[in-house]
Amino acid sequence: MKLIYEKGAPGRHASILGKCDVPEVMPPVDDMRKEKPLLPEVSETEISRHYQALSKRAYGVCDGLYPLGSCTMKYNPSVDEDIAALPEFTSVHPLAPDETVQGSLTVLSEMEKVLMAITGFAGFTFEPAAGAHGEFTGLLTIKAYHRANGDLTTRTKIIVPDSAHGTNPASAAMAGFEVINTPSDDKGCIDLDALRAVVGPDTAGLMLTNPNTVGLFDPNIVEVTKIIHEAGGLCYYDGANLNAAMGIARPADMGFDVMHLNLHKTFATPHGGGGPGSGPVGCREDLVKFLPGSRPVKGSDGMLHMEAGSDSYGRMRAFNGNFLVIVKALTYVKMLGRDGLLEASRNAVLNANYMRVKLSDILPAAYDVTCMHEFVVSLDDLKKSTGVSALDFAKAMQEYGIHPPTMYFPMIVHEALMIEPTETEPKETLDEAIHAIREIYERSYHESEWMHGCPHTDSDWLHEYVPEDTGAADRLEKAVTTVIGRPDEVTAARHPKLTYQG
Amino acid sequence: MGSFVPGTKAEQESMLREAGYKNWDDLFSGIPKDVYLADKPLDIPEGKSELEVTAEMKEIADRNVRFRYILRGAGAYDHYIPSIVGRVVRKESFLTAYTPYQAEISQGILQSIFEYQSEIAALTGMDVSNASAYDGASAAAEGVMMCLDRKRTKILVSDSIAPETMDVVKTYCFGRNVSCTVVPSKEGVTDLDALKEMAGDDTACLLIQSPNYFGIIEPAAEAADLIHGAGAKLVMSVNPISLGLLKTPAEYGADVAVGEGQSLGMPLAWGGPYLGFMAATKEMMRKLPGRIVGETTDSEGRRAYVLTLQAREQHIRREKAGSNICSNEALCALTASVYLAAMGPEGLKLAALQSTSKAHYLQKVLESKGLDLVYDRPFFDEFLTSSESRESRDKLLSALEKIGVLGGLPCGEREILWCVTEKVPKEVLDMVGREAR
């Protein structure tokens, strides 16, 4: 497909601005650009069609199952978009006087109360724009705490389990900490003895996801946080997997001190092809004063005002957070309420276990016990017997109209596929996916060559392959032919071409 | 109670049994008893229907004041958003997709990012761009971090950048344990003499903003020469609309260009979501944080786009990565891309020209009413005036609020930082003048 640069013609443009109604003033000649920027020159018709064509080449939650583990690709309610588009929300300047933005302040204040109830924490900052931004914010909060205690130069180490998402160690490094990796035990959870062996007077804290990245709720979680506290460190809860825990268990009760949530996961705001997200950070009462930026506080005039904490360590972004994302999340929470949030978490866990059990005879979970909202299977055995890798398997799933699960993560599981169906999928969709996975598994033994070539850009195989089961016609209807086969990633990295060159 | 769980109670129960569980408590029996909430309800109100929640959220929204005209900038700008922008970015496939890890079914997202990168590179004159950062301030912080190396560990920041950007850069420096020193400003711009004294062997970079916080065009070429003379890099924060007219960071000699992309089609929205853009010279390419899309071919030679240069990133390098950025602001980058396509080079120039012309018009109007320019230097679409007293300043701003105009930002003792975009008609600027009497 053509780039937008390859469409249109010189001088072509949409009709947007009119004539200038004041005398024109040019900047000093020395400060003017020499050449006009190389931007598309297209009509509005071409813009409309270009992006329509691109959108057809993008797979969203609106297209089908998106069991991308650790990403919580649940349905994004339509009404949330309508509310976030209200001009009373969109047209407000971030530096407008507090008395003119009481609606925006109310959104923040109400959302903070909701998050406090779900997590058990005492206050939140909404500045972080994404999960990783939240991790960085939370770790700086821990750093500010140690600084206030005079321990800045001694408590320099953050403990991170080997199953952690890459952002955890990267965030710890950005916050100036040394990263100490700690191994998981044979059940995929924290190895308590190994943890005890690495804590000490240099421990600043621990970063942990619970349920963890293999989808298990750590049975020793209270003991884990106790070990860290006894060593004088703080515990950071990575809220990436909170969709399993709303109304089920609260991070504060588990012994955590600081956390972030991903509103773009747990609270159903759309991922937008890679953002904008929102990663609010909350903490226990005595740490709230360190949080960055300002929080809405009711003043003596009865109005809400933004107020910075007494020992705030700074600011994570220019203004008040990804506000419209927070509006969407609040709309979602208001609809679900306390029972709906519990129902969401329960069904997220139910759907995951339903799939886990239905696949356990062919692809047993790496840790085959009750999981939370996701589970990880290893294709190590399959690869050894057939040569079909997790990558091949994932690419084959594309042809069955399913977005592949997260691949090769966590690193402690070989040939990993991490499956998170979410609560917003009906049983039929799960059954279809189970069926497709079983069929792909079968084909791995008989058609490994075909698997290595997935995804295909033509659908001939569906006509040739006659599965014994019913539902083939149905799948034929849904089968996806991709617009490209596997791209050459090596060449892309060796000879980077990152812009249109004309 | 609203719900997005499709399964009926009966279906849920039958699935529970099929998966081998007696009931919900049985499903959650692995959770330690001392943290399991069992049936203890969260302290959150009962859920409501879509209809009820819509009414409730509209009531909350109505507590905000909508100004008819906005003469306030200082980092967030009320430019006109072409209609087509909103229509495109609300397409559900764009909205509900994740980061394009699976290239074959994400070519639409990947190509849109490639086009965005091309446009940002063209605007800034730089060689390469990433797929976006959180906002302009965090992009500036990430930009200075790109310049650190073992020998060069100190960062210089001009006093004339936005105070919010300054705060964010300092916060990121607090994280990395990096020293951050402020280069003073003189008559509204970076003090070059001071810079000359301060730049040394251990300086990693200088961060400047042009047009700066006061709207003034910085002596960026001189700053570039000075900082390069010390062997350090220049990180330049720029206003993307201004680049329809103004010299590019590349022409000034910047090594890294960053900025707030909100002006490119995103509403003010009380601060977000916004768009941090980041571009760099080819030499600095592998130090860029975040996602980058590259062009390649598929197995049959078809043009294809992929996430590339991933060896820089957190999921590969973990604690050795230059940045932790993962989710970014992809939909905002798409927004900017559609905006730039709708405006084209001529439309963007027009937006820049009208904004700066109208700002100059308002400045003259205000000057005739006794609100003098604080710094008499070339400015773009923002400028700082001084009122007679704090009282007269505040009185003017309240008078404007009463007629539906959000005036400039009150700063200091009696100053106002004004901003004018193409959206504000001449009559309104004249009206502001009448109120300033």
Interface residues (C-beta under 8 A of the other chain):
Chain A: M1 L3 I4 Y5 G11 R12 H13 A14 I16 L17 C20 D21 V22 P23 E24 V25 M26 P27 P28 D30 D31 M32 R33 K34 K36 P37 L38 L39 P40 E41 V42 E44 I47 S48 H50 Y51 Q52 A53 L54 S55 K56 R57 A58 Y59 G60 V61 C62 D63 Y66 L68 C71 M73 K74 Y75 N76 P77 V79 E81 D82 I83 A85 L86 P87 E88 F89 T90 S91 V92 H93 P94 L95 A96 P97 T100 V101 Q102 G103 S104 T106 V107 E110 K113 V114 A117 I118 A129 A130 G131 A132 H133 E135 F136 L139 L140 K143 H165 G166 T167 P169 A170 S171 A172 A173 M174 A175 G176 V179 L216 F217 P219 N220 I221 V222 M246 G247 I248 A249 R250 D253 M254 H264 A268 P270 H271 G272 G273 G274 G275 P276 G277 P292 Y313 G314 R315 M316 R317 A318 F319 N320 G321 N322 F323 L324 V325 V327 L330 T331 V333 K334 M335 L336 G337 R338 D339 G340 L341 L342 E343 A344 R346 N347 V349 L350 N351 N353 Y354 R356 V357 K358 V369 T370 A394 K395 Q398 H403 P404 T406 M407 F409 E423 T424 E425 P426 K427 G453 P455 T457 V480 T482 V483 I484 G485 R486 P487 D488 E489 T491 A492 A493 P496 K497 L498 T499 Y500
Chain B: M1 G2 S3 F4 V5 P6 G7 E11 Q12 M15 L16 E18 A19 G20 Y21 W24 L27 F28 S29 G30 I31 P32 D34 V35 Y36 L37 P41 L42 D43 I44 P45 E46 G47 K48 S49 E50 V53 T54 E56 M57 K58 I60 A61 D62 R63 N64 V65 R66 F67 I70 R72 A74 G75 A76 D78 Y80 P82 I84 G86 R87 V88 R90 K91 E92 S93 F94 L95 T96 A97 Y98 T99 P100 Y101 Q102 A103 E104 I105 S106 Q107 G108 I109 Q111 S112 I113 F114 E115 Q117 S118 E119 A121 A122 L123 G125 D127 V128 S129 A131 S132 Y134 D135 G136 A137 S138 A162 E164 T165 D167 V168 K170 T171 Y172 F174 G175 R176 N177 I217 L243 G244 L245 L246 K247 T248 E251 E260 P267 L268 A269 W270 G271 G272 P273 Y274 M285 R291 I292 V293 G294 E295 T296 T297 D298 S299 E300 R302 A304 Y305 V306 T308 L309 Q310 A311 E313 Q314 H315 I316 R317 R318 E319 K320 A321 S323 N324 I325 C326 S327 N328 E329 A330 L331 C332 L334 S337 V338 L340 A341 A342 M343 G344 P345 E346 G347 L348 K349 L350 A351 L353 Q354 T356 S357 K358 H360 Y361 P378 F380 E401 L406 L409 E422 P425 K426 L429
